[in-house]
Amino acid sequence: MTDPAFSAQDALVALMITVSASDATIRTSELLTIQAIVNHLPIFAGYDEDRMEQVAQTVFDLLEEEDGLDAIFGLVRGALPDTHHETAYALACDVAAADGNVLQSELQLLRELRYELNIDPLHAAAIERGARARHLPL
């Protein structure tokens, strides 16, 4: 079911959508965060935003399958250079924190993602703290 033509950018979008969908509710704040990330971060320079709908559909299709999350992780690892695993984790944390409330299902997904991408625990803690700080309301 995974698309071998997925780019590294597609993989990042897929991961962000997976985090958003992890609690069975895709919130507007999370979608707006994903859109802002794609619109403003240099890693998405030149990205065809029209692909986002196709990537989202692939994620939703995979999440319907028994081992769909493993397939998504495999897609991300296959398309994303090791040098950008921390970037992927940071984007995932930003989406999880976007609505100001990180749910247990999102925490579990982030824990699995840390393992899958081999993120150093100290680096993960710093990334998580940064996401918390960026999304903290007054």
C-alpha positions as YAML, in Angstrom:
chain: A
units: angstrom
residues:
- id: 1
  name: MET
  ca: [0.00, 0.00, 0.00]
- id: 2
  name: THR
  ca: [2.95, 2.37, 0.52]
- id: 3
  name: ASP
  ca: [3.90, 4.56, -2.42]
- id: 4
  name: PRO
  ca: [7.54, 4.08, -3.47]
- id: 5
  name: ALA
  ca: [7.43, 7.56, -4.99]
- id: 6
  name: PHE
  ca: [7.09, 9.14, -1.54]
- id: 7
  name: SER
  ca: [9.63, 11.88, -1.06]
- id: 8
  name: ALA
  ca: [11.22, 12.82, 2.24]
- id: 9
  name: GLN
  ca: [8.78, 15.72, 2.38]
- id: 10
  name: ASP
  ca: [5.84, 13.36, 1.82]
- id: 11
  name: ALA
  ca: [7.13, 11.18, 4.64]
- id: 12
  name: LEU
  ca: [7.24, 14.17, 7.01]
- id: 13
  name: VAL
  ca: [3.69, 15.14, 6.05]
- id: 14
  name: ALA
  ca: [2.56, 11.53, 6.52]
- id: 15
  name: LEU
  ca: [4.09, 11.47, 9.98]
- id: 16
  name: MET
  ca: [2.44, 14.74, 11.00]
- id: 17
  name: ILE
  ca: [-0.94, 13.48, 9.77]
- id: 18
  name: THR
  ca: [-0.41, 10.20, 11.64]
- id: 19
  name: VAL
  ca: [0.20, 12.11, 14.89]
- id: 20
  name: SER
  ca: [-2.91, 14.19, 14.28]
- id: 21
  name: ALA
  ca: [-5.02, 11.10, 13.60]
- id: 22
  name: SER
  ca: [-3.59, 9.09, 16.53]
- id: 23
  name: ASP
  ca: [-6.36, 10.12, 18.89]
- id: 24
  name: ALA
  ca: [-9.09, 9.40, 16.29]
- id: 25
  name: THR
  ca: [-9.85, 13.14, 16.02]
- id: 26
  name: ILE
  ca: [-8.05, 15.44, 13.65]
- id: 27
  name: ARG
  ca: [-8.34, 18.87, 15.22]
- id: 28
  name: THR
  ca: [-8.37, 22.13, 13.29]
- id: 29
  name: SER
  ca: [-5.43, 23.42, 15.33]
- id: 30
  name: GLU
  ca: [-3.39, 20.39, 14.27]
- id: 31
  name: LEU
  ca: [-4.29, 20.83, 10.60]
- id: 32
  name: LEU
  ca: [-3.42, 24.52, 10.78]
- id: 33
  name: THR
  ca: [-0.08, 23.64, 12.38]
- id: 34
  name: ILE
  ca: [0.68, 21.13, 9.62]
- id: 35
  name: GLN
  ca: [-0.23, 23.71, 6.98]
- id: 36
  name: ALA
  ca: [1.91, 26.40, 8.64]
- id: 37
  name: ILE
  ca: [4.87, 24.01, 8.90]
- id: 38
  name: VAL
  ca: [4.60, 23.09, 5.22]
- id: 39
  name: ASN
  ca: [4.19, 26.74, 4.22]
- id: 40
  name: HIS
  ca: [7.08, 28.14, 6.24]
- id: 41
  name: LEU
  ca: [9.86, 25.66, 6.97]
- id: 42
  name: PRO
  ca: [12.81, 25.44, 4.59]
- id: 43
  name: ILE
  ca: [12.60, 21.63, 4.50]
- id: 44
  name: PHE
  ca: [9.36, 22.02, 2.51]
- id: 45
  name: ALA
  ca: [10.75, 24.50, -0.04]
- id: 46
  name: GLY
  ca: [9.44, 23.50, -3.44]
- id: 47
  name: TYR
  ca: [7.00, 20.96, -2.01]
- id: 48
  name: ASP
  ca: [3.83, 20.50, -4.07]
- id: 49
  name: GLU
  ca: [1.11, 21.10, -1.48]
- id: 50
  name: ASP
  ca: [-1.39, 19.34, -3.72]
- id: 51
  name: ARG
  ca: [0.33, 16.09, -2.67]
- id: 52
  name: MET
  ca: [-0.86, 16.56, 0.91]
- id: 53
  name: GLU
  ca: [-4.31, 15.17, 0.14]
- id: 54
  name: GLN
  ca: [-2.84, 12.07, -1.52]
- id: 55
  name: VAL
  ca: [-0.40, 11.57, 1.38]
- id: 56
  name: ALA
  ca: [-3.25, 11.98, 3.90]
- id: 57
  name: GLN
  ca: [-5.32, 9.37, 2.07]
- id: 58
  name: THR
  ca: [-2.38, 6.96, 2.09]
- id: 59
  name: VAL
  ca: [-2.02, 7.47, 5.85]
- id: 60
  name: PHE
  ca: [-5.74, 6.91, 6.45]
- id: 61
  name: ASP
  ca: [-5.69, 3.77, 4.28]
- id: 62
  name: LEU
  ca: [-2.65, 2.40, 6.12]
- id: 63
  name: LEU
  ca: [-4.14, 3.14, 9.54]
- id: 64
  name: GLU
  ca: [-7.10, 0.93, 8.58]
- id: 65
  name: GLU
  ca: [-4.71, -2.03, 8.22]
- id: 66
  name: GLU
  ca: [-3.56, -4.22, 11.09]
- id: 67
  name: ASP
  ca: [0.13, -3.28, 10.76]
- id: 68
  name: GLY
  ca: [-0.53, 0.14, 9.27]
- id: 69
  name: LEU
  ca: [1.47, 2.10, 11.80]
- id: 70
  name: ASP
  ca: [4.50, -0.10, 11.18]
- id: 71
  name: ALA
  ca: [4.04, 0.51, 7.45]
- id: 72
  name: ILE
  ca: [3.97, 4.28, 8.03]
- id: 73
  name: PHE
  ca: [7.13, 4.07, 10.15]
- id: 74
  name: GLY
  ca: [8.77, 2.03, 7.40]
- id: 75
  name: LEU
  ca: [7.74, 4.59, 4.81]
- id: 76
  name: VAL
  ca: [9.21, 7.40, 6.91]
- id: 77
  name: ARG
  ca: [12.48, 5.53, 7.55]
- id: 78
  name: GLY
  ca: [12.72, 4.59, 3.86]
- id: 79
  name: ALA
  ca: [12.17, 8.09, 2.51]
- id: 80
  name: LEU
  ca: [13.89, 10.20, 5.15]
- id: 81
  name: PRO
  ca: [17.66, 10.42, 5.55]
- id: 82
  name: ASP
  ca: [18.94, 9.54, 9.04]
- id: 83
  name: THR
  ca: [20.17, 13.13, 9.35]
- id: 84
  name: HIS
  ca: [16.54, 14.29, 9.45]
- id: 85
  name: HIS
  ca: [15.09, 11.88, 12.02]
- id: 86
  name: GLU
  ca: [15.22, 14.54, 14.74]
- id: 87
  name: THR
  ca: [13.48, 16.96, 12.39]
- id: 88
  name: ALA
  ca: [10.72, 14.41, 11.88]
- id: 89
  name: TYR
  ca: [10.40, 13.96, 15.64]
- id: 90
  name: ALA
  ca: [10.28, 17.73, 16.18]
- id: 91
  name: LEU
  ca: [7.50, 18.15, 13.62]
- id: 92
  name: ALA
  ca: [5.56, 15.28, 15.20]
- id: 93
  name: CYS
  ca: [5.91, 16.93, 18.63]
- id: 94
  name: ASP
  ca: [4.72, 20.26, 17.24]
- id: 95
  name: VAL
  ca: [1.57, 18.66, 15.84]
- id: 96
  name: ALA
  ca: [0.91, 16.78, 19.08]
- id: 97
  name: ALA
  ca: [1.28, 19.99, 21.10]
- id: 98
  name: ALA
  ca: [-0.70, 22.18, 18.67]
- id: 99
  name: ASP
  ca: [-4.02, 21.95, 20.50]
- id: 100
  name: GLY
  ca: [-2.39, 22.55, 23.89]
- id: 101
  name: ASN
  ca: [-3.23, 19.07, 25.17]
- id: 102
  name: VAL
  ca: [-1.09, 16.03, 24.36]
- id: 103
  name: LEU
  ca: [-3.29, 12.98, 24.83]
- id: 104
  name: GLN
  ca: [-2.16, 9.52, 25.93]
- id: 105
  name: SER
  ca: [-2.52, 8.13, 22.39]
- id: 106
  name: GLU
  ca: [-0.25, 10.89, 21.07]
- id: 107
  name: LEU
  ca: [2.30, 10.26, 23.84]
- id: 108
  name: GLN
  ca: [2.32, 6.55, 22.96]
- id: 109
  name: LEU
  ca: [2.84, 7.32, 19.27]
- id: 110
  name: LEU
  ca: [5.70, 9.71, 20.10]
- id: 111
  name: ARG
  ca: [7.28, 7.03, 22.31]
- id: 112
  name: GLU
  ca: [7.10, 4.53, 19.43]
- id: 113
  name: LEU
  ca: [8.45, 7.12, 17.02]
- id: 114
  name: ARG
  ca: [11.45, 7.83, 19.28]
- id: 115
  name: TYR
  ca: [12.25, 4.14, 19.17]
- id: 116
  name: GLU
  ca: [11.65, 3.73, 15.42]
- id: 117
  name: LEU
  ca: [13.82, 6.73, 14.52]
- id: 118
  name: ASN
  ca: [16.45, 5.96, 17.18]
- id: 119
  name: ILE
  ca: [16.18, 9.40, 18.79]
- id: 120
  name: ASP
  ca: [18.57, 9.93, 21.70]
- id: 121
  name: PRO
  ca: [16.52, 10.32, 24.93]
- id: 122
  name: LEU
  ca: [18.18, 13.62, 25.86]
- id: 123
  name: HIS
  ca: [17.60, 15.01, 22.38]
- id: 124
  name: ALA
  ca: [13.99, 13.83, 22.52]
- id: 125
  name: ALA
  ca: [13.46, 15.59, 25.86]
- id: 126
  name: ALA
  ca: [14.87, 18.84, 24.45]
- id: 127
  name: ILE
  ca: [12.70, 18.57, 21.33]
- id: 128
  name: GLU
  ca: [9.61, 17.87, 23.44]
- id: 129
  name: ARG
  ca: [10.34, 20.81, 25.75]
- id: 130
  name: GLY
  ca: [10.75, 23.09, 22.75]
- id: 131
  name: ALA
  ca: [7.39, 22.01, 21.34]
- id: 132
  name: ARG
  ca: [5.75, 22.53, 24.72]
- id: 133
  name: ALA
  ca: [7.24, 26.03, 24.95]
- id: 134
  name: ARG
  ca: [6.15, 26.99, 21.44]
- id: 135
  name: HIS
  ca: [2.56, 25.89, 21.98]
- id: 136
  name: LEU
  ca: [2.03, 27.08, 25.57]
- id: 137
  name: PRO
  ca: [-0.97, 29.42, 25.80]
- id: 138
  name: LEU
  ca: [-0.99, 32.51, 28.03]
...
